[in-house]
């Protein structure tokens, strides 16, 4: 028997058949969650029993897209006068006593 696929073509990877989202159930699903439109179940009973845990994480598709963006962090405070962090004004100062050191160039 000849294969319709040539030896140089890679074999197509088959996706595993979907199964019910209820733990340890391998029955093909026939129902889809009406909220998220993603989770699938084989029966109304499995969907109802699983809902106690799923309801905390189940999100409608439009709510996933419109998730709020966290606010930007506040700007850091301005350095205090005389602080070591005010480098531009005190870049020629001694790092120990903050006395102005003449430019040695």
C-alpha positions in Angstrom: 0.0 0.0 0.0 1.2 3.5 -0.9 1.0 6.4 1.5 -0.4 9.6 0.1 2.3 11.5 2.0 5.8 11.7 0.5 8.7 10.7 2.7 10.0 14.3 2.8 6.8 15.7 4.2 6.5 15.7 8.0 3.7 13.8 9.6 0.8 16.0 10.6 0.4 16.1 14.4 -3.1 15.3 15.4 -4.7 17.3 18.3 -6.0 15.1 21.1 -9.7 14.9 21.1 -11.3 17.2 23.6 -12.7 15.7 26.8 -15.0 16.8 29.5 -13.5 19.4 31.9 -14.9 17.5 34.9 -12.0 15.8 36.7 -11.2 12.2 35.5 -14.0 12.3 32.9 -12.8 11.2 29.4 -16.2 11.5 27.7 -16.3 13.8 24.6 -18.0 17.1 25.5 -21.4 18.2 24.1 -21.9 21.3 26.3 -19.9 24.5 26.5 -19.8 26.9 29.5 -22.2 29.8 28.7 -20.0 32.3 30.5 -16.5 31.8 29.2 -17.4 29.9 26.0 -14.3 27.8 26.4 -14.7 25.1 29.1 -16.6 22.0 27.8 -18.6 19.3 29.6 -20.2 16.0 28.6 -23.3 16.7 30.6 -25.2 19.3 32.5 -24.6 17.4 35.7 -20.8 17.6 35.3 -21.0 21.3 34.5 -23.2 21.9 37.6 -20.9 19.9 39.9 -17.8 21.5 38.6 -19.2 25.1 38.9 -18.4 25.3 42.6 -14.7 25.5 41.8 -14.9 27.0 38.3 -16.9 30.1 39.2 -13.9 31.7 40.9 -11.9 31.7 37.7 -14.5 31.6 34.9 -14.5 34.9 33.1 -16.7 36.1 30.2 -14.6 36.8 26.9 -15.4 40.5 26.9 -14.2 40.9 30.5 -10.9 39.2 29.6 -10.3 41.9 26.9 -11.3 44.8 29.0 -9.2 43.9 32.1 -8.2 47.1 33.9 -4.6 48.2 33.3 -2.8 48.8 36.6 -1.9 52.5 37.3 1.6 53.6 36.7 3.8 53.8 39.8 4.2 57.2 41.3 7.3 59.3 40.3 10.1 59.0 42.8 10.4 62.0 45.2 12.9 64.8 44.4 16.2 64.4 46.2 16.6 66.3 49.4 19.0 69.3 49.5 22.4 68.1 50.7 21.6 64.4 50.2 24.2 62.1 48.6 21.6 61.4 45.9 21.6 64.9 44.5 24.6 64.0 42.3 24.5 66.8 39.8 25.0 69.6 42.3 27.4 67.6 44.5 29.3 65.5 42.0 32.6 67.1 43.0 32.1 66.5 46.7 33.9 64.0 48.9 31.7 61.0 49.4 32.5 60.8 53.1 32.3 64.4 54.3 30.5 66.1 51.4 33.1 68.9 51.2 33.7 70.3 47.8 36.8 68.8 46.2 38.5 71.0 43.5 38.7 69.5 40.1 42.0 67.8 39.7 42.0 67.8 35.9 
